[in-house]
Amino acid sequence: MTIPNGLDWSTDHQKMYYIDTSTYKVVQFDYNIDTAQIKNPTNLIVVPEKHGVPDGMCINSEGMLCIAHLGGSNVSQWNSVNGELLLQIDVTAPNVTSCCFGGENLETLYVATARTGLSEEQLEESPQSG
């Protein structure tokens, strides 16, 4: 299973990705696996606010970044080389907090959601939240 969080590494371990939630950015760093040092920060992705706040992130077996969007009811997939949006998957809960791949071949996307802060009306509309 992949580990969901706001940090991840490229499949070749040459890049590290960090979600800066407050700025809606995914920052890419050059990463040295031998020393664990990072350098050359680059804004790879600037998430449009309409997607929701970027929260948890994981990388798939093809090296593409998947981002869970708090307040956006979706998980998006981005090209980890050029930052292009590739896919958006709608989720039946407004607050998507995390995502990871699991299963025998890491082909199943698992998504976590939160119900904290939702009104009774929102919970009625999205009973699978949390």
N, CA and C atoms as a LAMMPS dump frame, in Angstrom:
ITEM: TIMESTEP
0
ITEM: NUMBER OF ATOMS
390
ITEM: BOX BOUNDS ff ff ff
-5.0000000000000000e+02 5.0000000000000000e+02
-5.0000000000000000e+02 5.0000000000000000e+02
-5.0000000000000000e+02 5.0000000000000000e+02
ITEM: ATOMS id mol type element x y z
1 1 1 N 0.85 -1.182 0
2 1 2 C 0 0 0
3 1 3 C 0.889 1.236 0
4 2 1 N 0.49 2.261 -0.725
5 2 2 C 1.223 3.524 -0.689
6 2 3 C 0.837 4.277 0.581
7 3 1 N 1.681 5.163 1.008
8 3 2 C 1.446 5.918 2.236
9 3 3 C 0.885 7.292 1.895
10 4 1 N -0.331 7.606 2.362
11 4 2 C -0.922 8.91 2.058
12 4 3 C -0.376 9.994 2.982
13 5 1 N -0.03 11.123 2.418
14 5 2 C 0.408 12.268 3.21
15 5 3 C 0.62 13.458 2.299
16 6 1 N 1.172 14.518 2.816
17 6 2 C 1.467 15.701 2.022
18 6 3 C 2.878 15.699 1.466
19 7 1 N 3.568 14.577 1.577
20 7 2 C 4.907 14.386 1.02
21 7 3 C 4.905 13.105 0.198
22 8 1 N 5.655 13.106 -0.877
23 8 2 C 5.851 11.86 -1.614
24 8 3 C 7.098 11.991 -2.471
25 9 1 N 7.551 10.871 -2.989
26 9 2 C 8.76 10.828 -3.797
27 9 3 C 8.464 10.196 -5.143
28 10 1 N 9.217 10.605 -6.149
29 10 2 C 9.078 10 -7.475
30 10 3 C 9.459 8.523 -7.394
31 11 1 N 9.002 7.774 -8.367
32 11 2 C 9.267 6.325 -8.353
33 11 3 C 10.759 6.015 -8.46
34 12 1 N 11.55 6.931 -9.028
35 12 2 C 13.005 6.728 -9.095
36 12 3 C 13.736 7.38 -7.92
37 13 1 N 12.997 7.981 -6.989
38 13 2 C 13.512 8.614 -5.77
39 13 3 C 14.442 9.802 -6.049
40 14 1 N 14.292 10.426 -7.217
41 14 2 C 15.109 11.592 -7.562
42 14 3 C 14.411 12.911 -7.234
43 15 1 N 13.091 12.865 -7.026
44 15 2 C 12.298 14.064 -6.729
45 15 3 C 11.479 13.834 -5.462
46 16 1 N 11.296 14.911 -4.707
47 16 2 C 10.393 14.893 -3.562
48 16 3 C 9.315 15.928 -3.829
49 17 1 N 8.068 15.594 -3.483
50 17 2 C 6.933 16.489 -3.68
51 17 3 C 6.335 16.827 -2.317
52 18 1 N 5.993 18.106 -2.134
53 18 2 C 5.45 18.602 -0.887
54 18 3 C 4.226 19.462 -1.169
55 19 1 N 3.124 19.168 -0.483
56 19 2 C 1.929 20.01 -0.601
57 19 3 C 2.032 21.149 0.406
58 20 1 N 1.992 22.377 -0.107
59 20 2 C 1.893 23.563 0.73
60 20 3 C 0.428 23.98 0.69
61 21 1 N -0.335 23.431 1.608
62 21 2 C -1.782 23.596 1.618
63 21 3 C -2.196 25.065 1.615
64 22 1 N -1.515 25.882 2.389
65 22 2 C -1.935 27.281 2.523
66 22 3 C -1.787 28.077 1.233
67 23 1 N -0.895 27.646 0.331
68 23 2 C -0.7 28.363 -0.935
69 23 3 C -1.281 27.613 -2.128
70 24 1 N -1.899 26.442 -1.883
71 24 2 C -2.495 25.617 -2.94
72 24 3 C -1.428 25.123 -3.935
73 25 1 N -0.199 24.932 -3.464
74 25 2 C 0.887 24.538 -4.363
75 25 3 C 1.447 23.166 -4.007
76 26 1 N 1.934 22.48 -5.045
77 26 2 C 2.773 21.304 -4.853
78 26 3 C 4.167 21.726 -5.297
79 27 1 N 5.099 21.659 -4.368
80 27 2 C 6.474 22.061 -4.627
81 27 3 C 7.304 20.8 -4.877
82 28 1 N 8.094 20.851 -5.937
83 28 2 C 8.967 19.734 -6.287
84 28 3 C 10.409 20.097 -5.926
85 29 1 N 11.127 19.157 -5.336
86 29 2 C 12.526 19.335 -4.979
87 29 3 C 13.361 18.251 -5.637
88 30 1 N 14.605 18.56 -5.962
89 30 2 C 15.558 17.507 -6.285
90 30 3 C 15.882 16.823 -4.967
91 31 1 N 15.979 15.491 -4.999
92 31 2 C 16.171 14.724 -3.769
93 31 3 C 17.358 13.792 -3.92
94 32 1 N 18.221 13.805 -2.919
95 32 2 C 19.36 12.9 -2.891
96 32 3 C 19.046 11.786 -1.898
97 33 1 N 18.806 10.596 -2.409
98 33 2 C 18.398 9.482 -1.55
99 33 3 C 19.502 9.073 -0.579
100 34 1 N 20.767 9.293 -0.934
101 34 2 C 21.879 8.895 -0.065
102 34 3 C 22.038 9.817 1.138
103 35 1 N 21.757 11.099 0.954
104 35 2 C 21.94 12.071 2.037
105 35 3 C 20.616 12.603 2.586
106 36 1 N 19.508 12.303 1.901
107 36 2 C 18.166 12.809 2.247
108 36 3 C 18.09 14.332 2.156
109 37 1 N 18.977 14.938 1.372
110 37 2 C 18.951 16.386 1.187
111 37 3 C 18.051 16.746 0.015
112 38 1 N 17.386 17.905 0.162
113 38 2 C 16.556 18.436 -0.91
114 38 3 C 17.13 19.772 -1.357
115 39 1 N 16.898 20.098 -2.638
116 39 2 C 17.335 21.396 -3.161
117 39 3 C 16.512 21.726 -4.394
118 40 1 N 16.667 22.934 -4.883
119 40 2 C 15.998 23.416 -6.092
120 40 3 C 14.468 23.326 -6.02
121 41 1 N 13.848 23.999 -5.042
122 41 2 C 12.381 23.978 -4.99
123 41 3 C 11.776 24.63 -6.229
124 42 1 N 10.757 23.975 -6.776
125 42 2 C 10.047 24.472 -7.951
126 42 3 C 8.56 24.283 -7.717
127 43 1 N 7.763 25.309 -8.022
128 43 2 C 6.311 25.158 -7.944
129 43 3 C 5.871 24.32 -9.136
130 44 1 N 5.569 23.052 -8.893
131 44 2 C 5.157 22.148 -9.962
132 44 3 C 3.682 22.332 -10.307
133 45 1 N 2.845 22.44 -9.272
134 45 2 C 1.396 22.54 -9.468
135 45 3 C 0.863 23.684 -8.616
136 46 1 N 0.037 24.519 -9.212
137 46 2 C -0.752 25.491 -8.459
138 46 3 C -2.198 25.055 -8.658
139 47 1 N -2.79 24.525 -7.607
140 47 2 C -4.134 23.961 -7.681
141 47 3 C -5.157 25.088 -7.734
142 48 1 N -6.022 25.104 -8.75
143 48 2 C -7.093 26.113 -8.778
144 48 3 C -8.012 25.944 -7.561
145 49 1 N -8.408 27.065 -6.963
146 49 2 C -9.243 27.015 -5.755
147 49 3 C -10.537 26.249 -5.965
148 50 1 N -11.049 26.206 -7.208
149 50 2 C -12.305 25.489 -7.471
150 50 3 C -12.186 23.996 -7.176
151 51 1 N -10.972 23.455 -7.135
152 51 2 C -10.77 22.031 -6.819
153 51 3 C -10.879 21.755 -5.331
154 52 1 N -10.735 22.786 -4.503
155 52 2 C -10.67 22.608 -3.063
156 52 3 C -9.225 22.646 -2.606
157 53 1 N -9.026 22.628 -1.312
158 53 2 C -7.699 22.735 -0.715
159 53 3 C -6.94 21.418 -0.903
160 54 1 N -5.716 21.473 -1.454
161 54 2 C -4.939 20.236 -1.572
162 54 3 C -4.533 19.748 -0.184
163 55 1 N -4.815 18.49 0.106
164 55 2 C -4.565 17.956 1.451
165 55 3 C -3.602 16.774 1.353
166 56 1 N -4.116 15.549 1.308
167 56 2 C -3.258 14.374 1.197
168 56 3 C -2.839 14.112 -0.242
169 57 1 N -1.749 13.369 -0.401
170 57 2 C -1.213 13.112 -1.739
171 57 3 C -0.539 11.747 -1.753
172 58 1 N -0.592 11.104 -2.916
173 58 2 C 0.167 9.877 -3.134
174 58 3 C 0.59 9.83 -4.595
175 59 1 N 1.469 8.906 -4.904
176 59 2 C 1.949 8.761 -6.273
177 59 3 C 1.557 7.376 -6.761
178 60 1 N 1.095 7.288 -8.015
179 60 2 C 0.678 5.986 -8.523
180 60 3 C 1.85 5.235 -9.155
181 61 1 N 1.605 4.038 -9.621
182 61 2 C 2.672 3.2 -10.172
183 61 3 C 3.264 3.769 -11.459
184 62 1 N 2.552 4.688 -12.096
185 62 2 C 3.061 5.348 -13.307
186 62 3 C 3.807 6.642 -12.974
187 63 1 N 3.903 6.979 -11.688
188 63 2 C 4.618 8.173 -11.269
189 63 3 C 3.809 9.441 -11.287
190 64 1 N 2.494 9.34 -11.446
191 64 2 C 1.64 10.53 -11.452
192 64 3 C 1.152 10.819 -10.036
193 65 1 N 0.99 12.101 -9.713
194 65 2 C 0.564 12.529 -8.383
195 65 3 C -0.961 12.533 -8.28
196 66 1 N -1.46 12.016 -7.198
197 66 2 C -2.892 12.053 -6.904
198 66 3 C -3.074 12.868 -5.636
199 67 1 N -4.011 13.827 -5.696
200 67 2 C -4.201 14.771 -4.604
201 67 3 C -5.649 14.734 -4.129
202 68 1 N -5.836 14.626 -2.807
203 68 2 C -7.151 14.7 -2.177
204 68 3 C -7.449 16.166 -1.886
205 69 1 N -8.696 16.585 -2.168
206 69 2 C -9.055 18.004 -2.043
207 69 3 C -10.114 18.225 -0.964
208 70 1 N -9.683 18.825 0.136
209 70 2 C -10.574 19.189 1.229
210 70 3 C -11.506 20.297 0.744
211 71 1 N -12.804 20.084 0.893
212 71 2 C -13.78 21.071 0.455
213 71 3 C -14.044 21.035 -1.043
214 72 1 N -13.487 20.079 -1.736
215 72 2 C -13.632 20.026 -3.182
216 72 3 C -14.332 18.796 -3.715
217 73 1 N -14.627 17.83 -2.863
218 73 2 C -15.339 16.597 -3.262
219 73 3 C -14.649 15.871 -4.408
220 74 1 N -13.302 15.857 -4.4
221 74 2 C -12.621 15.164 -5.492
222 74 3 C -11.198 14.77 -5.142
223 75 1 N -10.702 13.854 -5.973
224 75 2 C -9.287 13.499 -6.026
225 75 3 C -8.854 13.808 -7.45
226 76 1 N -7.71 14.458 -7.597
227 76 2 C -7.228 14.789 -8.931
228 76 3 C -5.895 14.083 -9.192
229 77 1 N -5.63 13.857 -10.468
230 77 2 C -4.366 13.24 -10.871
231 77 3 C -3.606 14.238 -11.742
232 78 1 N -2.317 14.395 -11.477
233 78 2 C -1.478 15.397 -12.135
234 78 3 C -0.223 14.749 -12.679
235 79 1 N 0.246 15.253 -13.796
236 79 2 C 1.511 14.802 -14.37
237 79 3 C 2.635 15.318 -13.473
238 80 1 N 3.476 14.418 -12.995
239 80 2 C 4.532 14.798 -12.055
240 80 3 C 5.74 15.428 -12.744
241 81 1 N 5.731 15.485 -14.065
242 81 2 C 6.83 16.112 -14.805
243 81 3 C 6.5 17.559 -15.164
244 82 1 N 5.288 17.782 -15.701
245 82 2 C 4.948 19.127 -16.175
246 82 3 C 3.805 19.792 -15.399
247 83 1 N 3.227 19.116 -14.396
248 83 2 C 2.181 19.705 -13.566
249 83 3 C 0.816 19.801 -14.215
250 84 1 N 0.604 19.102 -15.333
251 84 2 C -0.667 19.152 -16.056
252 84 3 C -1.728 18.301 -15.347
253 85 1 N -2.943 18.847 -15.236
254 85 2 C -4.068 18.096 -14.695
255 85 3 C -4.459 17.015 -15.692
256 86 1 N -4.505 15.764 -15.234
257 86 2 C -4.821 14.639 -16.11
258 86 3 C -6.227 14.106 -15.907
259 87 1 N -6.702 14.132 -14.657
260 87 2 C -7.959 13.463 -14.33
261 87 3 C -8.508 14.015 -13.029
262 88 1 N -9.826 14.075 -12.939
263 88 2 C -10.475 14.44 -11.692
264 88 3 C -11.538 13.39 -11.4
265 89 1 N -11.514 12.85 -10.192
266 89 2 C -12.483 11.846 -9.763
267 89 3 C -13.358 12.48 -8.693
268 90 1 N -14.656 12.568 -8.958
269 90 2 C -15.581 13.134 -7.981
270 90 3 C -15.839 12.123 -6.867
271 91 1 N -15.977 12.638 -5.649
272 91 2 C -16.216 11.836 -4.453
273 91 3 C -17.51 12.327 -3.824
274 92 1 N -18.276 11.416 -3.231
275 92 2 C -19.59 11.773 -2.673
276 92 3 C -19.507 12.379 -1.271
277 93 1 N -18.384 12.995 -0.949
278 93 2 C -18.211 13.689 0.329
279 93 3 C -17.432 14.974 0.047
280 94 1 N -17.766 16.054 0.719
281 94 2 C -17.1 17.316 0.414
282 94 3 C -15.638 17.384 0.854
283 95 1 N -15.313 16.767 1.985
284 95 2 C -13.97 16.91 2.543
285 95 3 C -13.139 15.651 2.325
286 96 1 N -12.44 15.624 1.213
287 96 2 C -11.551 14.507 0.897
288 96 3 C -10.189 14.851 1.495
289 97 1 N -9.705 13.993 2.376
290 97 2 C -8.508 14.319 3.142
291 97 3 C -7.263 13.55 2.731
292 98 1 N -7.448 12.372 2.168
293 98 2 C -6.294 11.548 1.877
294 98 3 C -6.63 10.524 0.809
295 99 1 N -5.584 10.031 0.144
296 99 2 C -5.765 8.987 -0.85
297 99 3 C -4.505 8.133 -0.9
298 100 1 N -4.68 6.872 -1.253
299 100 2 C -3.537 5.981 -1.421
300 100 3 C -3.953 4.817 -2.312
301 101 1 N -2.98 4.155 -2.873
302 101 2 C -3.233 2.992 -3.712
303 101 3 C -2.917 1.737 -2.931
304 102 1 N -3.754 0.715 -3.143
305 102 2 C -3.553 -0.562 -2.485
306 102 3 C -4.007 -1.682 -3.397
307 103 1 N -4.1 -2.85 -2.829
308 103 2 C -4.474 -4.022 -3.616
309 103 3 C -3.24 -4.715 -4.163
310 104 1 N -3.459 -5.85 -4.765
311 104 2 C -2.365 -6.703 -5.218
312 104 3 C -1.378 -5.992 -6.141
313 105 1 N -1.875 -5.181 -7.061
314 105 2 C -1.011 -4.479 -8.01
315 105 3 C -1.047 -2.96 -7.838
316 106 1 N -1.429 -2.515 -6.653
317 106 2 C -1.568 -1.082 -6.364
318 106 3 C -2.445 -0.38 -7.391
319 107 1 N -3.553 -1.036 -7.755
320 107 2 C -4.473 -0.491 -8.753
321 107 3 C -5.766 0.046 -8.156
322 108 1 N -5.954 -0.125 -6.854
323 108 2 C -7.178 0.328 -6.201
324 108 3 C -6.895 1.622 -5.444
325 109 1 N -7.654 2.666 -5.763
326 109 2 C -7.51 3.939 -5.073
327 109 3 C -8.421 3.939 -3.845
328 110 1 N -7.828 4.145 -2.685
329 110 2 C -8.572 4.274 -1.437
330 110 3 C -8.607 5.751 -1.069
331 111 1 N -9.764 6.208 -0.597
332 111 2 C -9.965 7.626 -0.301
333 111 3 C -10.514 7.758 1.115
334 112 1 N -9.967 8.702 1.867
335 112 2 C -10.482 9.014 3.199
336 112 3 C -11.147 10.384 3.157
337 113 1 N -12.235 10.501 3.912
338 113 2 C -12.962 11.765 3.985
339 113 3 C -13.179 12.14 5.448
340 114 1 N -13.563 13.399 5.682
341 114 2 C -13.817 13.89 7.041
342 114 3 C -15.239 14.423 7.139
343 115 1 N -15.791 14.33 8.334
344 115 2 C -17.118 14.905 8.567
345 115 3 C -17.056 16.089 9.521
346 116 1 N -15.898 16.345 10.095
347 116 2 C -15.709 17.469 11.007
348 116 3 C -16.031 18.78 10.31
349 117 1 N -16.826 19.608 10.982
350 117 2 C -17.156 20.921 10.451
351 117 3 C -18.337 20.946 9.496
352 118 1 N -18.892 19.774 9.171
353 118 2 C -20.042 19.746 8.265
354 118 3 C -21.328 19.967 9.049
355 119 1 N -22.252 20.697 8.464
356 119 2 C -23.545 20.941 9.1
357 119 3 C -24.404 19.678 9.011
358 120 1 N -25.488 19.669 9.764
359 120 2 C -26.422 18.535 9.71
360 120 3 C -26.966 18.363 8.287
361 121 1 N -27.246 19.478 7.623
362 121 2 C -27.747 19.428 6.248
363 121 3 C -26.703 18.814 5.313
364 122 1 N -25.446 19.225 5.464
365 122 2 C -24.384 18.653 4.629
366 122 3 C -24.21 17.162 4.891
367 123 1 N -24.332 16.752 6.14
368 123 2 C -24.209 15.341 6.477
369 123 3 C -25.361 14.517 5.902
370 124 1 N -26.556 15.119 5.856
371 124 2 C -27.689 14.442 5.228
372 124 3 C -27.467 14.285 3.725
373 125 1 N -26.866 15.303 3.103
374 125 2 C -26.592 15.25 1.665
375 125 3 C -25.419 14.32 1.333
376 126 1 N -24.493 14.165 2.284
377 126 2 C -23.294 13.348 2.074
378 126 3 C -23.104 12.404 3.25
379 127 1 N -24.001 11.408 3.379
380 127 2 C -23.953 10.529 4.555
381 127 3 C -22.695 9.659 4.655
382 128 1 N -21.944 9.517 3.571
383 128 2 C -20.739 8.688 3.629
384 128 3 C -19.508 9.487 4.067
385 129 1 N -19.71 10.753 4.44
386 129 2 C -18.585 11.562 4.9
387 129 3 C -18.027 10.989 6.184
388 130 1 N -16.704 11.017 6.29
389 130 2 C -16.021 10.6 7.518
390 130 3 C -15.838 9.138 7.655
